[in-house]
Amino acid sequence: MINKGHLDRIIDSFENLTKENVGTLVELYSTNAYFKDPFNEVTGQSEIKAIFEHMFRQVDEPQFLISHSILQDNDAFIVWDFKFRIKGKRSQQTIHGSTHLRFGLDQKLEYHRDYWDAAEELYEKIPVLKVLMRFIKRRARD
């Protein structure tokens, strides 16, 4: 069973993630860990590492800020804000989301599932897509 101290170390790793220490974060995952978010669904450390490396190529100053965490047995749920700047842009963006983590017997992460609304948190902030999303929402209400 996972203790709060172990979860706190995992949270600290996410909050202090840099391009240089992605490999250290990925070592917290089991060899065949499962990862899913609105854009990716992969299995394995190398595939998970590729997702985080891709994040650093796509955005500037990415930072996870964890506001809440719940731990029960080998499952954890964390609530976070992901702050970043799109490459070449000045304004900071924020995505609000949460993650379900499950730990294996070796205390490594074997399951990581992110939950966030890509339409509200990302697409509606892009001017052309914002207009399209408003249109779709209006049509869905009619």
Number of C-alpha atoms within 10 A of each C-alpha: 11 19 12 13 9 12 22 12 12 15 17 15 18 16 16 14 18 18 14 9 11 20 18 13 19 22 14 18 24 19 15 16 23 21 22 16 14 12 8 12 14 16 16 16 22 15 18 25 18 14 17 17 16 12 14 17 11 12 15 17 13 21 18 21 16 17 10 10 17 12 15 12 10 16 17 18 19 18 18 21 16 16 17 21 17 15 12 8 10 10 8 12 16 16 17 17 17 20 19 16 20 22 22 16 10 11 17 19 24 22 20 21 18 19 15 17 13 15 13 13 15 15 16 16 14 12 10 10 14 16 13 14 18 12 11 11 10 10 9 8 6 5
